[in-house]
Amino acid sequence: MELHEQIEHALKDAMREKNEIKRDALRMLLTALKVKEKEIRRKPAEAEIQQTLTNLIKQRRDSAEQFRVGGREELAKKEEQEIIFLQVFLPEQLLPEELEKLVDEAIAESGASSPKEMGKVMKVLVPKTTGRADGKQVNELVRKKLGG
């Protein structure tokens, strides 16, 4: 079953379970995918769906952080619950050791040796880590390895 069908199936399950948070998170995801489909004028590929998922999860994390700063803990918890429901559709996350190995390989492959060449490393690394590692975490690790 393809990813889009899995999401639709999960939405139906959430509606049957009367789980409002899960239902709302999945509806939001399907809406984002419809917007993406209109934008690119075709059905999104698995990688594009994963990228959309990653973006939505990042938005939820940022929102949760802002709600905490504003003293709205209940809304922050709702955002974090949505993250949990969305992460189910992403591929298995990389372990820190696996991510470090991929970063080392990307640095070697790109021949980068200074923080100024970080773009070269990211160009090699991003396709391998999309949906499997937090972009911010990848960025920080590359910066650290290049001495930035």
VMD Tcl script that builds the backbone (N, CA, C; Angstrom):
set m [mol new atoms 444]
animate dup $m
set s [atomselect $m all]
$s set {name element resname resid chain x y z} {
  {N N MET 1 A 0.851 -1.176 0.000}
  {CA C MET 1 A 0.000 0.000 0.000}
  {C C MET 1 A 0.899 1.241 0.000}
  {N N GLU 2 A 0.596 2.167 -0.900}
  {CA C GLU 2 A 1.428 3.363 -0.975}
  {C C GLU 2 A 1.122 4.303 0.187}
  {N N LEU 3 A 2.035 5.236 0.424}
  {CA C LEU 3 A 1.976 6.122 1.586}
  {C C LEU 3 A 0.686 6.942 1.639}
  {N N HIS 4 A 0.258 7.467 0.503}
  {CA C HIS 4 A -0.958 8.277 0.465}
  {C C HIS 4 A -2.166 7.446 0.912}
  {N N GLU 5 A -2.250 6.207 0.453}
  {CA C GLU 5 A -3.350 5.319 0.838}
  {C C GLU 5 A -3.285 4.994 2.331}
  {N N GLN 6 A -2.076 4.805 2.851}
  {CA C GLN 6 A -1.911 4.524 4.278}
  {C C GLN 6 A -2.440 5.692 5.119}
  {N N ILE 7 A -2.163 6.912 4.671}
  {CA C ILE 7 A -2.613 8.100 5.395}
  {C C ILE 7 A -4.143 8.170 5.376}
  {N N GLU 8 A -4.744 7.927 4.209}
  {CA C GLU 8 A -6.209 7.954 4.109}
  {C C GLU 8 A -6.833 6.869 4.985}
  {N N HIS 9 A -6.226 5.702 4.990}
  {CA C HIS 9 A -6.718 4.584 5.811}
  {C C HIS 9 A -6.622 4.957 7.295}
  {N N ALA 10 A -5.518 5.560 7.690}
  {CA C ALA 10 A -5.333 5.973 9.083}
  {C C ALA 10 A -6.357 7.033 9.482}
  {N N LEU 11 A -6.709 7.924 8.547}
  {CA C LEU 11 A -7.728 8.938 8.822}
  {C C LEU 11 A -9.074 8.275 9.096}
  {N N LYS 12 A -9.432 7.289 8.291}
  {CA C LYS 12 A -10.697 6.577 8.508}
  {C C LYS 12 A -10.704 5.892 9.868}
  {N N ASP 13 A -9.571 5.286 10.225}
  {CA C ASP 13 A -9.455 4.639 11.539}
  {C C ASP 13 A -9.617 5.656 12.667}
  {N N ALA 14 A -8.994 6.817 12.521}
  {CA C ALA 14 A -9.073 7.857 13.551}
  {C C ALA 14 A -10.516 8.339 13.705}
  {N N MET 15 A -11.236 8.425 12.597}
  {CA C MET 15 A -12.633 8.848 12.654}
  {C C MET 15 A -13.488 7.799 13.365}
  {N N ARG 16 A -13.215 6.523 13.078}
  {CA C ARG 16 A -13.952 5.440 13.750}
  {C C ARG 16 A -13.661 5.430 15.244}
  {N N GLU 17 A -12.390 5.703 15.601}
  {CA C GLU 17 A -11.966 5.710 17.011}
  {C C GLU 17 A -12.421 6.978 17.733}
  {N N LYS 18 A -12.902 7.968 16.954}
  {CA C LYS 18 A -13.296 9.274 17.496}
  {C C LYS 18 A -12.115 9.982 18.181}
  {N N ASN 19 A -10.932 9.789 17.592}
  {CA C ASN 19 A -9.709 10.424 18.092}
  {C C ASN 19 A -9.542 11.748 17.341}
  {N N GLU 20 A -9.984 12.831 17.963}
  {CA C GLU 20 A -10.021 14.131 17.292}
  {C C GLU 20 A -8.640 14.672 16.931}
  {N N ILE 21 A -7.677 14.513 17.818}
  {CA C ILE 21 A -6.335 15.057 17.554}
  {C C ILE 21 A -5.704 14.341 16.362}
  {N N LYS 22 A -5.801 13.017 16.356}
  {CA C LYS 22 A -5.244 12.229 15.245}
  {C C LYS 22 A -5.980 12.572 13.949}
  {N N ARG 23 A -7.298 12.645 14.022}
  {CA C ARG 23 A -8.108 12.980 12.842}
  {C C ARG 23 A -7.695 14.333 12.279}
  {N N ASP 24 A -7.575 15.327 13.139}
  {CA C ASP 24 A -7.217 16.676 12.686}
  {C C ASP 24 A -5.816 16.715 12.083}
  {N N ALA 25 A -4.880 16.001 12.699}
  {CA C ALA 25 A -3.503 15.973 12.187}
  {C C ALA 25 A -3.461 15.336 10.792}
  {N N LEU 26 A -4.211 14.261 10.619}
  {CA C LEU 26 A -4.204 13.576 9.324}
  {C C LEU 26 A -4.949 14.376 8.256}
  {N N ARG 27 A -6.012 15.051 8.643}
  {CA C ARG 27 A -6.714 15.921 7.688}
  {C C ARG 27 A -5.802 17.048 7.230}
  {N N MET 28 A -5.060 17.614 8.183}
  {CA C MET 28 A -4.127 18.689 7.858}
  {C C MET 28 A -3.068 18.176 6.868}
  {N N LEU 29 A -2.579 16.963 7.092}
  {CA C LEU 29 A -1.581 16.365 6.205}
  {C C LEU 29 A -2.162 16.157 4.806}
  {N N LEU 30 A -3.364 15.597 4.732}
  {CA C LEU 30 A -3.976 15.363 3.420}
  {C C LEU 30 A -4.241 16.683 2.687}
  {N N THR 31 A -4.608 17.716 3.420}
  {CA C THR 31 A -4.808 19.027 2.804}
  {C C THR 31 A -3.488 19.553 2.249}
  {N N ALA 32 A -2.420 19.413 3.023}
  {CA C ALA 32 A -1.098 19.856 2.560}
  {C C ALA 32 A -0.681 19.078 1.309}
  {N N LEU 33 A -1.026 17.801 1.262}
  {CA C LEU 33 A -0.682 16.994 0.084}
  {C C LEU 33 A -1.501 17.423 -1.137}
  {N N LYS 34 A -2.750 17.796 -0.923}
  {CA C LYS 34 A -3.572 18.296 -2.046}
  {C C LYS 34 A -3.014 19.605 -2.572}
  {N N VAL 35 A -2.577 20.475 -1.674}
  {CA C VAL 35 A -1.965 21.742 -2.087}
  {C C VAL 35 A -0.705 21.448 -2.900}
  {N N LYS 36 A 0.099 20.503 -2.417}
  {CA C LYS 36 A 1.335 20.113 -3.116}
  {C C LYS 36 A 1.004 19.574 -4.507}
  {N N GLU 37 A -0.053 18.748 -4.579}
  {CA C GLU 37 A -0.460 18.162 -5.861}
  {C C GLU 37 A -0.857 19.248 -6.857}
  {N N LYS 38 A -1.590 20.245 -6.401}
  {CA C LYS 38 A -1.983 21.348 -7.294}
  {C C LYS 38 A -0.768 22.170 -7.709}
  {N N GLU 39 A 0.159 22.320 -6.780}
  {CA C GLU 39 A 1.367 23.099 -7.040}
  {C C GLU 39 A 2.229 22.456 -8.124}
  {N N ILE 40 A 2.404 21.134 -8.037}
  {CA C ILE 40 A 3.285 20.442 -8.986}
  {C C ILE 40 A 2.522 19.825 -10.163}
  {N N ARG 41 A 1.177 19.888 -10.101}
  {CA C ARG 41 A 0.295 19.413 -11.187}
  {C C ARG 41 A 0.426 17.917 -11.473}
  {N N ARG 42 A 0.658 17.158 -10.438}
  {CA C ARG 42 A 0.674 15.693 -10.523}
  {C C ARG 42 A 0.619 15.154 -9.099}
  {N N LYS 43 A 0.390 13.842 -8.986}
  {CA C LYS 43 A 0.382 13.257 -7.647}
  {C C LYS 43 A 1.799 13.296 -7.071}
  {N N PRO 44 A 1.949 13.694 -5.814}
  {CA C PRO 44 A 3.302 13.741 -5.235}
  {C C PRO 44 A 3.904 12.343 -5.096}
  {N N ALA 45 A 5.191 12.250 -5.356}
  {CA C ALA 45 A 5.919 10.994 -5.184}
  {C C ALA 45 A 6.142 10.757 -3.687}
  {N N GLU 46 A 6.549 9.546 -3.342}
  {CA C GLU 46 A 6.786 9.187 -1.937}
  {C C GLU 46 A 7.740 10.182 -1.265}
  {N N ALA 47 A 8.819 10.541 -1.956}
  {CA C ALA 47 A 9.813 11.463 -1.383}
  {C C ALA 47 A 9.190 12.835 -1.125}
  {N N GLU 48 A 8.311 13.274 -2.022}
  {CA C GLU 48 A 7.654 14.569 -1.843}
  {C C GLU 48 A 6.660 14.524 -0.680}
  {N N ILE 49 A 6.002 13.386 -0.513}
  {CA C ILE 49 A 5.089 13.216 0.628}
  {C C ILE 49 A 5.896 13.253 1.925}
  {N N GLN 50 A 7.033 12.570 1.936}
  {CA C GLN 50 A 7.889 12.564 3.123}
  {C C GLN 50 A 8.403 13.966 3.432}
  {N N GLN 51 A 8.744 14.732 2.406}
  {CA C GLN 51 A 9.217 16.099 2.608}
  {C C GLN 51 A 8.103 16.966 3.199}
  {N N THR 52 A 6.887 16.782 2.707}
  {CA C THR 52 A 5.739 17.512 3.244}
  {C C THR 52 A 5.522 17.146 4.708}
  {N N LEU 53 A 5.622 15.862 5.002}
  {CA C LEU 53 A 5.495 15.384 6.386}
  {C C LEU 53 A 6.553 16.029 7.276}
  {N N THR 54 A 7.777 16.039 6.814}
  {CA C THR 54 A 8.882 16.622 7.569}
  {C C THR 54 A 8.622 18.100 7.851}
  {N N ASN 55 A 8.122 18.813 6.837}
  {CA C ASN 55 A 7.817 20.240 7.011}
  {C C ASN 55 A 6.718 20.441 8.048}
  {N N LEU 56 A 5.683 19.616 7.993}
  {CA C LEU 56 A 4.582 19.749 8.949}
  {C C LEU 56 A 5.045 19.448 10.373}
  {N N ILE 57 A 5.896 18.452 10.514}
  {CA C ILE 57 A 6.419 18.104 11.841}
  {C C ILE 57 A 7.267 19.260 12.382}
  {N N LYS 58 A 8.078 19.843 11.508}
  {CA C LYS 58 A 8.902 20.984 11.922}
  {C C LYS 58 A 8.011 22.148 12.369}
  {N N GLN 59 A 6.942 22.404 11.629}
  {CA C GLN 59 A 6.010 23.462 12.004}
  {C C GLN 59 A 5.392 23.179 13.376}
  {N N ARG 60 A 5.016 21.919 13.601}
  {CA C ARG 60 A 4.424 21.540 14.891}
  {C C ARG 60 A 5.419 21.755 16.036}
  {N N ARG 61 A 6.696 21.410 15.817}
  {CA C ARG 61 A 7.718 21.602 16.856}
  {C C ARG 61 A 7.875 23.091 17.175}
  {N N ASP 62 A 7.934 23.898 16.122}
  {CA C ASP 62 A 8.063 25.347 16.318}
  {C C ASP 62 A 6.850 25.897 17.071}
  {N N SER 63 A 5.662 25.436 16.697}
  {CA C SER 63 A 4.442 25.897 17.361}
  {C C SER 63 A 4.437 25.504 18.828}
  {N N ALA 64 A 4.826 24.265 19.120}
  {CA C ALA 64 A 4.854 23.794 20.505}
  {C C ALA 64 A 5.802 24.660 21.330}
  {N N GLU 65 A 6.941 24.978 20.750}
  {CA C GLU 65 A 7.923 25.817 21.442}
  {C C GLU 65 A 7.341 27.210 21.726}
  {N N GLN 66 A 6.662 27.777 20.740}
  {CA C GLN 66 A 6.062 29.103 20.900}
  {C C GLN 66 A 4.932 29.079 21.933}
  {N N PHE 67 A 4.144 28.012 21.939}
  {CA C PHE 67 A 3.069 27.899 22.926}
  {C C PHE 67 A 3.640 27.825 24.340}
  {N N ARG 68 A 4.758 27.115 24.502}
  {CA C ARG 68 A 5.385 27.017 25.825}
  {C C ARG 68 A 5.892 28.377 26.284}
  {N N VAL 69 A 6.504 29.111 25.354}
  {CA C VAL 69 A 6.996 30.452 25.683}
  {C C VAL 69 A 5.827 31.334 26.118}
  {N N GLY 70 A 4.678 31.150 25.475}
  {CA C GLY 70 A 3.496 31.938 25.798}
  {C C GLY 70 A 2.693 31.396 26.967}
  {N N GLY 71 A 3.179 30.331 27.595}
  {CA C GLY 71 A 2.494 29.776 28.759}
  {C C GLY 71 A 1.249 28.976 28.418}
  {N N ARG 72 A 1.172 28.420 27.210}
  {CA C ARG 72 A 0.010 27.639 26.787}
  {C C ARG 72 A 0.394 26.168 26.674}
  {N N GLU 73 A 0.649 25.551 27.794}
  {CA C GLU 73 A 1.133 24.166 27.849}
  {C C GLU 73 A 0.169 23.185 27.183}
  {N N GLU 74 A -1.157 23.387 27.352}
  {CA C GLU 74 A -2.132 22.454 26.776}
  {C C GLU 74 A -2.063 22.452 25.251}
  {N N LEU 75 A -1.839 23.613 24.645}
  {CA C LEU 75 A -1.709 23.680 23.187}
  {C C LEU 75 A -0.385 23.083 22.723}
  {N N ALA 76 A 0.662 23.263 23.510}
  {CA C ALA 76 A 1.962 22.672 23.184}
  {C C ALA 76 A 1.852 21.144 23.188}
  {N N LYS 77 A 1.141 20.605 24.169}
  {CA C LYS 77 A 0.968 19.145 24.242}
  {C C LYS 77 A 0.166 18.627 23.059}
  {N N LYS 78 A -0.829 19.387 22.632}
  {CA C LYS 78 A -1.635 18.994 21.458}
  {C C LYS 78 A -0.737 18.920 20.215}
  {N N GLU 79 A 0.118 19.911 20.053}
  {CA C GLU 79 A 1.045 19.919 18.907}
  {C C GLU 79 A 1.970 18.702 18.954}
  {N N GLU 80 A 2.462 18.369 20.142}
  {CA C GLU 80 A 3.363 17.223 20.286}
  {C C GLU 80 A 2.647 15.909 20.004}
  {N N GLN 81 A 1.366 15.810 20.353}
  {CA C GLN 81 A 0.599 14.615 20.028}
  {C C GLN 81 A 0.432 14.486 18.515}
  {N N GLU 82 A 0.213 15.607 17.844}
  {CA C GLU 82 A 0.106 15.584 16.384}
  {C C GLU 82 A 1.410 15.115 15.753}
  {N N ILE 83 A 2.536 15.551 16.319}
  {CA C ILE 83 A 3.848 15.118 15.815}
  {C C ILE 83 A 3.948 13.602 15.880}
  {N N ILE 84 A 3.523 13.019 16.991}
  {CA C ILE 84 A 3.589 11.565 17.164}
  {C C ILE 84 A 2.773 10.866 16.084}
  {N N PHE 85 A 1.575 11.377 15.778}
  {CA C PHE 85 A 0.733 10.754 14.753}
  {C C PHE 85 A 1.333 10.900 13.361}
  {N N LEU 86 A 2.009 12.006 13.109}
  {CA C LEU 86 A 2.599 12.236 11.788}
  {C C LEU 86 A 3.885 11.432 11.584}
  {N N GLN 87 A 4.670 11.262 12.653}
  {CA C GLN 87 A 5.951 10.561 12.531}
  {C C GLN 87 A 5.782 9.096 12.130}
  {N N VAL 88 A 4.612 8.545 12.355}
  {CA C VAL 88 A 4.337 7.154 12.009}
  {C C VAL 88 A 4.578 6.908 10.518}
  {N N PHE 89 A 4.351 7.934 9.698}
  {CA C PHE 89 A 4.443 7.772 8.250}
  {C C PHE 89 A 5.832 8.038 7.686}
  {N N LEU 90 A 6.750 8.474 8.527}
  {CA C LEU 90 A 8.129 8.688 8.074}
  {C C LEU 90 A 8.909 7.385 8.171}
  {N N PRO 91 A 9.945 7.228 7.357}
  {CA C PRO 91 A 10.779 6.040 7.491}
  {C C PRO 91 A 11.482 6.042 8.849}
  {N N GLU 92 A 12.007 4.900 9.223}
  {CA C GLU 92 A 12.690 4.789 10.510}
  {C C GLU 92 A 13.806 5.831 10.606}
  {N N GLN 93 A 13.863 6.496 11.751}
  {CA C GLN 93 A 14.848 7.555 11.955}
  {C C GLN 93 A 16.258 6.974 12.105}
  {N N LEU 94 A 17.245 7.730 11.639}
  {CA C LEU 94 A 18.642 7.309 11.745}
  {C C LEU 94 A 19.117 7.391 13.198}
  {N N LEU 95 A 19.903 6.435 13.588}
  {CA C LEU 95 A 20.543 6.491 14.898}
  {C C LEU 95 A 21.677 7.508 14.819}
  {N N PRO 96 A 22.074 8.104 15.949}
  {CA C PRO 96 A 23.157 9.101 15.911}
  {C C PRO 96 A 24.433 8.571 15.249}
  {N N GLU 97 A 24.774 7.294 15.504}
  {CA C GLU 97 A 25.992 6.728 14.899}
  {C C GLU 97 A 25.851 6.636 13.379}
  {N N GLU 98 A 24.647 6.241 12.915}
  {CA C GLU 98 A 24.417 6.120 11.471}
  {C C GLU 98 A 24.497 7.498 10.808}
  {N N LEU 99 A 23.923 8.490 11.462}
  {CA C LEU 99 A 23.950 9.846 10.927}
  {C C LEU 99 A 25.382 10.359 10.849}
  {N N GLU 100 A 26.148 10.110 11.896}
  {CA C GLU 100 A 27.548 10.552 11.914}
  {C C GLU 100 A 28.338 9.892 10.786}
  {N N LYS 101 A 28.071 8.611 10.544}
  {CA C LYS 101 A 28.751 7.880 9.463}
  {C C LYS 101 A 28.388 8.500 8.111}
  {N N LEU 102 A 27.102 8.806 7.897}
  {CA C LEU 102 A 26.679 9.422 6.643}
  {C C LEU 102 A 27.319 10.798 6.448}
  {N N VAL 103 A 27.437 11.559 7.529}
  {CA C VAL 103 A 28.070 12.883 7.455}
  {C C VAL 103 A 29.542 12.730 7.072}
  {N N ASP 104 A 30.242 11.790 7.717}
  {CA C ASP 104 A 31.650 11.552 7.385}
  {C C ASP 104 A 31.814 11.161 5.921}
  {N N GLU 105 A 30.931 10.281 5.430}
  {CA C GLU 105 A 31.001 9.851 4.030}
  {C C GLU 105 A 30.739 11.029 3.086}
  {N N ALA 106 A 29.777 11.870 3.434}
  {CA C ALA 106 A 29.438 13.018 2.586}
  {C C ALA 106 A 30.587 14.023 2.544}
  {N N ILE 107 A 31.256 14.213 3.673}
  {CA C ILE 107 A 32.402 15.124 3.712}
  {C C ILE 107 A 33.520 14.585 2.825}
  {N N ALA 108 A 33.769 13.276 2.932}
  {CA C ALA 108 A 34.805 12.651 2.111}
  {C C ALA 108 A 34.449 12.734 0.628}
  {N N GLU 109 A 33.194 12.448 0.307}
  {CA C GLU 109 A 32.752 12.452 -1.089}
  {C C GLU 109 A 32.810 13.849 -1.711}
  {N N SER 110 A 32.466 14.873 -0.935}
  {CA C SER 110 A 32.449 16.232 -1.466}
  {C C SER 110 A 33.824 16.888 -1.422}
  {N N GLY 111 A 34.726 16.345 -0.610}
  {CA C GLY 111 A 36.061 16.907 -0.500}
  {C C GLY 111 A 36.091 18.209 0.292}
  {N N ALA 112 A 35.050 18.479 1.064}
  {CA C ALA 112 A 34.977 19.714 1.847}
  {C C ALA 112 A 35.946 19.663 3.027}
  {N N SER 113 A 36.506 20.827 3.361}
  {CA C SER 113 A 37.453 20.868 4.480}
  {C C SER 113 A 37.242 22.073 5.390}
  {N N SER 114 A 36.332 22.972 4.994}
  {CA C SER 114 A 36.086 24.149 5.828}
  {C C SER 114 A 34.583 24.430 5.887}
  {N N PRO 115 A 34.171 25.199 6.883}
  {CA C PRO 115 A 32.748 25.533 6.995}
  {C C PRO 115 A 32.182 26.248 5.764}
  {N N LYS 116 A 33.040 26.906 4.997}
  {CA C LYS 116 A 32.582 27.595 3.790}
  {C C LYS 116 A 32.064 26.613 2.734}
  {N N GLU 117 A 32.518 25.363 2.829}
  {CA C GLU 117 A 32.123 24.348 1.842}
  {C C GLU 117 A 30.965 23.473 2.337}
  {N N MET 118 A 30.263 23.962 3.332}
  {CA C MET 118 A 29.163 23.209 3.927}
  {C C MET 118 A 28.077 22.881 2.902}
  {N N GLY 119 A 27.830 23.773 1.975}
  {CA C GLY 119 A 26.819 23.556 0.939}
  {C C GLY 119 A 27.085 22.306 0.117}
  {N N LYS 120 A 28.364 22.065 -0.206}
  {CA C LYS 120 A 28.733 20.871 -0.971}
  {C C LYS 120 A 28.354 19.604 -0.207}
  {N N VAL 121 A 28.637 19.611 1.092}
  {CA C VAL 121 A 28.349 18.447 1.938}
  {C C VAL 121 A 26.840 18.234 2.025}
  {N N MET 122 A 26.106 19.316 2.248}
  {CA C MET 122 A 24.650 19.207 2.391}
  {C C MET 122 A 24.009 18.719 1.098}
  {N N LYS 123 A 24.556 19.116 -0.034}
  {CA C LYS 123 A 24.029 18.682 -1.326}
  {C C LYS 123 A 24.110 17.161 -1.460}
  {N N VAL 124 A 25.182 16.578 -0.950}
  {CA C VAL 124 A 25.365 15.123 -0.986}
  {C C VAL 124 A 24.510 14.449 0.094}
  {N N LEU 125 A 24.410 15.089 1.237}
  {CA C LEU 125 A 23.814 14.479 2.421}
  {C C LEU 125 A 22.288 14.527 2.463}
  {N N VAL 126 A 21.701 15.618 2.046}
  {CA C VAL 126 A 20.253 15.799 2.192}
  {C C VAL 126 A 19.424 14.682 1.543}
  {N N PRO 127 A 19.736 14.243 0.315}
  {CA C PRO 127 A 18.926 13.163 -0.263}
  {C C PRO 127 A 18.970 11.860 0.570}
  {N N LYS 128 A 20.056 11.653 1.283}
  {CA C LYS 128 A 20.202 10.426 2.072}
  {C C LYS 128 A 19.507 10.513 3.433}
  {N N THR 129 A 19.275 11.737 3.908}
  {CA C THR 129 A 18.732 11.896 5.259}
  {C C THR 129 A 17.309 12.431 5.298}
  {N N THR 130 A 16.772 12.870 4.171}
  {CA C THR 130 A 15.429 13.450 4.154}
  {C C THR 130 A 14.406 12.476 4.731}
  {N N GLY 131 A 13.694 12.954 5.739}
  {CA C GLY 131 A 12.671 12.140 6.388}
  {C C GLY 131 A 13.213 11.170 7.418}
  {N N ARG 132 A 14.535 11.019 7.455}
  {CA C ARG 132 A 15.129 10.047 8.374}
  {C C ARG 132 A 15.918 10.715 9.501}
  {N N ALA 133 A 16.120 12.040 9.375}
  {CA C ALA 133 A 16.840 12.785 10.415}
  {C C ALA 133 A 16.383 14.237 10.367}
  {N N ASP 134 A 16.396 14.890 11.500}
  {CA C ASP 134 A 16.017 16.293 11.601}
  {C C ASP 134 A 17.070 17.143 10.887}
  {N N GLY 135 A 16.626 17.986 9.962}
  {CA C GLY 135 A 17.540 18.816 9.186}
  {C C GLY 135 A 18.423 19.698 10.042}
  {N N LYS 136 A 17.870 20.211 11.123}
  {CA C LYS 136 A 18.636 21.063 12.023}
  {C C LYS 136 A 19.775 20.271 12.666}
  {N N GLN 137 A 19.476 19.045 13.055}
  {CA C GLN 137 A 20.475 18.164 13.674}
  {C C GLN 137 A 21.585 17.836 12.663}
  {N N VAL 138 A 21.195 17.548 11.427}
  {CA C VAL 138 A 22.169 17.246 10.372}
  {C C VAL 138 A 23.071 18.453 10.148}
  {N N ASN 139 A 22.463 19.625 10.049}
  {CA C ASN 139 A 23.199 20.862 9.820}
  {C C ASN 139 A 24.225 21.106 10.921}
  {N N GLU 140 A 23.802 20.946 12.177}
  {CA C GLU 140 A 24.712 21.168 13.312}
  {C C GLU 140 A 25.876 20.181 13.301}
  {N N LEU 141 A 25.599 18.931 12.959}
  {CA C LEU 141 A 26.646 17.911 12.933}
  {C C LEU 141 A 27.673 18.213 11.841}
  {N N VAL 142 A 27.189 18.608 10.657}
  {CA C VAL 142 A 28.098 18.948 9.545}
  {C C VAL 142 A 28.961 20.143 9.946}
  {N N ARG 143 A 28.327 21.148 10.536}
  {CA C ARG 143 A 29.059 22.352 10.963}
  {C C ARG 143 A 30.155 21.979 11.964}
  {N N LYS 144 A 29.813 21.114 12.922}
  {CA C LYS 144 A 30.776 20.679 13.945}
  {C C LYS 144 A 31.943 19.923 13.307}
  {N N LYS 145 A 31.626 19.035 12.357}
  {CA C LYS 145 A 32.666 18.222 11.716}
  {C C LYS 145 A 33.602 19.071 10.862}
  {N N LEU 146 A 33.042 20.149 10.282}
  {CA C LEU 146 A 33.884 21.002 9.426}
  {C C LEU 146 A 34.587 22.107 10.226}
  {N N GLY 147 A 34.352 22.106 11.520}
  {CA C GLY 147 A 35.066 23.054 12.377}
  {C C GLY 147 A 34.438 24.421 12.454}
  {N N GLY 148 A 33.132 24.477 12.232}
  {CA C GLY 148 A 32.441 25.776 12.245}
  {C C GLY 148 A 31.888 26.117 13.530}
}
mol reanalyze $m
mol bondsrecalc $m
mol representation Tube
mol addrep $m
